[in-house]
Each structure stands twice: as structure tokens, then as C-alpha cells.
């Protein structure tokens, strides 16, 4: 039995070696992830051909986009919506609306499609950037490829393609990753730019943003030595200035133009929602990252055993803060997904400190678990794992008819 398992792993490693020896293996991997997401987890393309959502859970589909369109025309004009709706939370989420205004459009429908397909393009870029970052910092092609291929089976990989409802999680998730990549590449002037784009897309980006400081020990100077104090000062100052500028502008806009967002149980935001969402535990927590939870567990063990207890404790405290805030709103998994940079950091730590075959086996396990139990997201107490073949077939028949 041991010999069979050993031979099987040898064949897997040989296949992975061949797959990653291809010149354009990164681009190919990103394309596979994109098409996997489109095929399996984006069941609402037909919304573009109707006045309501294909799924009753998101019946405010058209109204969401109308709100964003109106916001692009009059970004500083208060809009009044029912407190419990997503639309009432959009007052300071100005980035998607302003980006949409710059894209070519002639009506609400073309406005919707322009932003929708832009987010698809960002999805492809996200897969490519995720793959590049893991490969660059771990030094393992197969490890990076396997973990990227698992993303279409969790909400993190599907946020860009599922979102026909104008939520724009994809904008924020990509911006956070781009800010991290800019930091690793030492393009520090881009860090506040991408962080600001994330903040003005969704406030949940602010909660996870301190993770950017925990990536600094991974940056190496030209001699291959880890940079420490001087870089800490620069990045910390840039980060604090970015946060301070965002808060100042937001408060000023709120005061000058009477912009605000509702809070409290009636708006499905607040401490009481934690009690409601605890009913879906542990599924809503585990299904957010599925098999990828292996990495924070392993990285914390490694940090604790290697005299990095302060780093480990601070990481746990900040991640717990992200978890608590995620459970204070209705859409648990969407909110907790913003903490993915902590998971990605753990993936890097495991890759840098684990032997190639062991790390690759762990990556295979994480991706396999996510494949076996694919989850789009938890909304309240209901889990969604939806497939798009039927709609693609309907759309194909419509095109054929012409």
C-alpha cells in the first residue's frame, strides 16, 4: 500500500513538473481558473435579459445597479433607501461608480455590462497576481499553481464572476492584492493608491488593511537580506497617512453633503447580528476558505515554535477582529473573505519553511477539500453552491437563434 501511494505521488509530482515547465504556465493557469469560475459558479447571466434576478434571494438586482448608475451621475447627492437593503450602504462606496462613469456607456444597461466585464478582467488579473506572488515568495511553481487552481471553488475566486448584483467585492479584493504586490515589489507609491481604491470600494477593506504591515518581513533587499526597521517606518507612515486621509475625506463629505450609512439591527448591521449569524457556525466560518484553513493553523504552529510569538499573537488578534466584524453583518462569507490576505500570508510562510514535496502535498490536500465541498458563500443560514451549465446552454441557444 505504501509503495502504491509513493508511486502515485511520484506521478503527480512528475505531471506538475511538466505542467509548470510550459513557458506560459501562469497565463494558462489564470485562464483555467477564469473559465472554471464562469462555468461553475456564476448562475445569473440571464439577469441581463430580464427585469429581475434569476434568484429570488437577490430580488433587488436591478435596483442595486440603478443606485450605482445614479451615484455615477451625482456621487455626492444623498440617496434614501430602506435601511436593510444593500443600496443604503453605498454612500461612501464611490470608486466603482466613478470608474463606471469613465467606461464607455450610453445607458443603464451598457453601464452595467461595462462594469460587469471589467470585474471579469480583474478576476483574471487576480488569479495571475495571486499565482505570481505565491510563486515568487515560495519559490515553488507547483505549490503556487495548485493553490491558485483551488480558488474557483471558494467565494474568493468567484467574487469577480458571480457578482451580477453590483456588490463589487472583486474590485476591493483585487485592490488589496495589488497593494500587497506593490509592497513586495517595493513600489511603495502604489500601496496607498490601491489601498484607497479598496477603501472607497468597500469599508470592510479597512478592517483587514493592517495585514499589509505583516508582509514587511517577507521583503528582501538587493543582497537577499530581509529589510526591517527602515522599511517598517516608511510603510507604517504611508499606511497611517492613507487611513488618515480616507477618514478625513469621508468625515468631510458626510458633514458637507449629509452622506451617511445606517447601523443597527434594522439595517442588518451590529452586535445583534453576531447572535443571529452564530446559528450558522461552524459552517459559515469553515466554508469561507474550506481547505485553505490548513495554512493559518500550520503557520501559527511554526511561528510559535520559532520564537515569533508576538507576530503570531498580533496576527490572531487582528484576524479575530476581522471575524467579529464579519459576523456583525448579514453576508458573513462575503465579509470574512476580505481577510484572505491573512490566509495568503500563511500560504507564503508555509511555502517558505516547508520542504517541496511536503508543501505540495499540503497544497493538494487544501485544494482537494475545496473541490469536494465547493461553497460560493453563506447568506444568513443558507449555503450556496450553484452551477451555470443550464444558463450557458440557454444563452448559447439564444445566440444560435440569431
Secondary structure, 3 states (H helix, E strand, C coil): CHHHHHHHHHHHHHHHHHHCCCCCHHHHHHHHHHHHHHHHCCCCHHHHHCCCCCCHHHCCHHHHHHHHHHHHHCCCCCCCCCCCCHHHHCCCCCHHHHHHHHCCCCCHHHHHHHHHHHHHHHHHHHHHHHHHHHHHHHCCHHHHHHHHHCHHHCHHHHHHHHCCCCCCHHHHHHHHHHHHHHHHCCCHHHHHHHHHHHHCCCCHHHHHCCHHHHCHHHCECCCCCECCHHHHHHHHHHHHHHHHHHHHHHHHHHHHHCCCCCCEHHHCECHHHHHHHHHHCCHHHHHHHHHHHHHHHHHHHHHHHCCCHHHHHHHHHHHHHHHHHHCCECCHHHHHHHHHHHHHHHHHHHHHCCCHHHHHHHHHHHHHHHHHCCCCEEECCEEECCCCHHHHHHHHHHHHHC
